[in-house]
Amino acid sequence: LDKREEKEQTPLQEALNQLIRQLQRKDPNAFFAFPVTDLIAPGYSSIIKRPMDFSTMKDKVKKECYRSLDELKVDFRVMCENAMIYNKPETIYHKAARKLLHSGMKILNQERLDSLKQSID
Ligand SMILES: COc1ccc(OC)c(-c2cc(C(C)=O)n3cccnc23)c1
């Protein structure tokens, strides 16, 4: 296939993209939609060792970097924790991250992932 032609999505990729869509609905301000730059967040790249955002997750799905649903859960948690490390507790970003982590863990709860895994196997 040349790059332009769409590759068939695997069941795992479909499940991952569906989860990311559900998680992104919990980020209405799109604070987590794209990588945080040092331009908007001074010193970010020297403080945060493992940056993560929803666009990077979607790229990883496309490149088949995720081998399981649990690996997405790890990246999601890292993304929220980064925001709670870099941004002080009273900031809108810290508060948004706490709220996103809480609602995201309901979407990614083990029972939910286990039943999704069944449908993929
Ligand atoms: C105000 O509008 C935007 C737009 C995009 C952003 O990140 C992609 C952010 C943003 C997102 C973050 C995070 C997630 O830490 N952040 C931290 C400091 C300053 N800005 C941000 C804010």
The ligand as an SDF file (V2000), in Angstrom:
LIG
                    3D

 22 24  0  0  0  0  0  0  0  0999 V2000
   -4.9940   28.2790   26.8340 C   0  0  0  0  0  0  0  0  0  0  0  0
   -5.1180   27.4650   25.7140 O   0  0  0  0  0  0  0  0  0  0  0  0
   -4.3180   26.3410   25.6760 C   0  0  0  0  0  0  0  0  0  0  0  0
   -4.2850   25.6530   24.4690 C   0  0  0  0  0  0  0  0  0  0  0  0
   -3.5270   24.4900   24.3580 C   0  0  0  0  0  0  0  0  0  0  0  0
   -2.8090   24.0230   25.4600 C   0  0  0  0  0  0  0  0  0  0  0  0
   -2.0400   22.8790   25.4170 O   0  0  0  0  0  0  0  0  0  0  0  0
   -2.1400   22.1010   24.2370 C   0  0  0  0  0  0  0  0  0  0  0  0
   -2.8400   24.7090   26.6870 C   0  0  0  0  0  0  0  0  0  0  0  0
   -2.1170   24.2130   27.8490 C   0  0  0  0  0  0  0  0  0  0  0  0
   -2.1530   22.8920   28.2850 C   0  0  0  0  0  0  0  0  0  0  0  0
   -1.3550   22.7960   29.4010 C   0  0  0  0  0  0  0  0  0  0  0  0
   -1.1140   21.5880   30.1310 C   0  0  0  0  0  0  0  0  0  0  0  0
   -1.8900   20.3820   29.7380 C   0  0  0  0  0  0  0  0  0  0  0  0
   -0.2820   21.5430   31.0430 O   0  0  0  0  0  0  0  0  0  0  0  0
   -0.8150   24.0220   29.6680 N   0  0  0  0  0  0  0  0  0  0  0  0
    0.0350   24.4290   30.6690 C   0  0  0  0  0  0  0  0  0  0  0  0
    0.3980   25.7570   30.7020 C   0  0  0  0  0  0  0  0  0  0  0  0
   -0.0760   26.6320   29.7380 C   0  0  0  0  0  0  0  0  0  0  0  0
   -0.9120   26.2130   28.7420 N   0  0  0  0  0  0  0  0  0  0  0  0
   -1.2690   24.9130   28.7410 C   0  0  0  0  0  0  0  0  0  0  0  0
   -3.6030   25.8750   26.8000 C   0  0  0  0  0  0  0  0  0  0  0  0
  1  2  1  0
  2  3  1  0
  3  4  1  0
  3 22  2  0
  4  5  2  0
  5  6  1  0
  6  7  1  0
  6  9  2  0
  7  8  1  0
  9 10  1  0
  9 22  1  0
 10 11  1  0
 10 21  2  0
 11 12  2  0
 12 13  1  0
 12 16  1  0
 13 14  1  0
 13 15  2  0
 16 17  1  0
 16 21  1  0
 17 18  2  0
 18 19  1  0
 19 20  2  0
 20 21  1  0
M  END
$$$$
